[in-house]
Amino acid sequence: EDVLVCPRAPTGHPTDGRPDERVRLALLPTSGGDPAVAAAELARAGGAGSLAIEEHHLTVARHRAIRSVAPRLRLADLGLAVEQQRIVKDEEEIACLRIAAEITDQALGELLESILVGRTERHLALELERRLIDHGADGAAFPTAVATGPHSGRRGHHPTDRRVEEGDFLSVCVGADYRGYRCEIGRTFVIGTSPADWQIELYDLVFTAQRAAREALVPGVAYRDVDRAARQILDAAGHGEGLAPLTGHGVGLEINEDPQLAPAAMGKLDACVPVTVEPGVHLPGRGGVRIDDTLVVRQEADGGPELLTITTKELLAL
């Protein structure tokens, strides 16, 4: 019998998931109970000989608690079996991701139509997150990133009170959470004036690398080959040092899940796998460019990779 041990009854909210009707729910008698310990007790009472655990997630304290109620159960490492099951999405899941992407595109598009000069990074990030909710998102998929001017030259920059100035690069990374499914989009713009030559050159380089990685998203292609498609272009242009450790990653119930599109990643793409493609070049103290899309891997007979985030990738002067 399959039993799902819960600290409380599911509410029907998307974040609770959709338990299979064939799964029996076992509710903990107290809200402070530990579902893992209760599961171990059920296994022991049912005469089970072993209990599968996720060693990468099991704390020492919880391990001791499990051992205290089921000292004779053999503990077997489940590894990343759950994460592997989540890589390929069904069409219902992809539909949620598609709506999340539509919401994100709407929020970003509206922001770009407003006056940006003089506003702070923090203000722009908060406004983007508000617009996500206004358009039907359950919330932001992750803390919205806004970087302006020299701050765009920092990978992983968090919004500050720096104000947008004429001639700045404006780099934005935002995503919506819709019914538990999360997408991501990243765009870079120039503020107020025509882009400088160095900005155009840098942008064109990153755009070329991103397009190469997007075109590599074919079922059966190795994860590392998608990363290589973008990385070799940036490396050949002299930007090999300081590149992000990966070119993209899976999305779904988490914004960063398997697969990882990285140089040492093992495995090959399947159809119906949603991933990001997000190469970037960051020049400390000067500025940087990041172009980030969420796509779904599709067979070539089905039209190739499906682009979910459709905000223009043209270098706009706002």
Buried (B, 14 or more C-beta within 10 A) or exposed (E): EEBBBBEEEBEEEBEEEEEEEEEEEEBBEEEEEBBBBBBBBBBBEEEBEEBEBBEEEBEEEBBEBBBEBBEEBEBEEBEEEEBEEBBBBEEEBBBBBBBBBBBBBBBBEBBBEEEBEEBBBBBBBBBBBEBBBEBBBBEBBBEBBBBBBBBBBBBEBBBBEBBBBEBBBBBBBBBBBBBBBBBBBBBBBBBBEEBEEEBEEBBEBBBBBBBBBBEBBBBEBBBBBBBBBBBEBBBEBEBEEBBBEBBBBBBBBBBBBBBBBBBEBEEBBEEBBBBBBBBBBBBEEBBBBBBBBBBBBBEEEEEBBBBBBEBEBEBBEB
